[in-house]
């Protein structure tokens, strides 16, 4: 392996490790009191896991991520949680119902 390939492999390994670390931190942060989860941290966690999954094949002599690493599934999870975090789609808050109010007082001259 030439020097440039060696440097790339080392840098990919560093980034891969950082991504796995960030995903683990986000996994810890997403758990809230009462058993609920934070949508922002969860969306970010799935996005970082997706990035690690995409980068993994470029890192020589490295085991796969310690979670299910089907990239299509991770991408879908990231998209779903993004909508939850940003309150889009089915996660959008219900809008208040509009009521039509009419003036029931008679106009002058009626």
C-alpha positions, 0 to 999 in steps of 0.5 A: 500500500502506498503512503497516500492509501495508508493515510486515507485508510488511517483517516477513514478509521479515525472518522469511523471510530468518531462516528461510532462514538457519536452514535453511542453518545446520541443513543444515550442522550435520546432517552428521556425521563419516563421512558420517552425518547428525544426525537432530535437526538434519535434522528441524529443518531440514525443519521450518524449510524447511516454515515458509519454504515456507508463508511465502514467498507472503506475501513480495512480490518474493521468489524461492522458497526455494533447495530443492524447496519442495513443502510436502507433501513437506517436511512428510513429511520433517519427520515422518520425521526427527522419528521418527528423532530421537525413536526412534519407529516404525520407528526405535525401538531393538529391545527386548531379547528376554525370556526366561522363566526357571523355577526348576528346583530341586525344591521342599522336600518333593518 
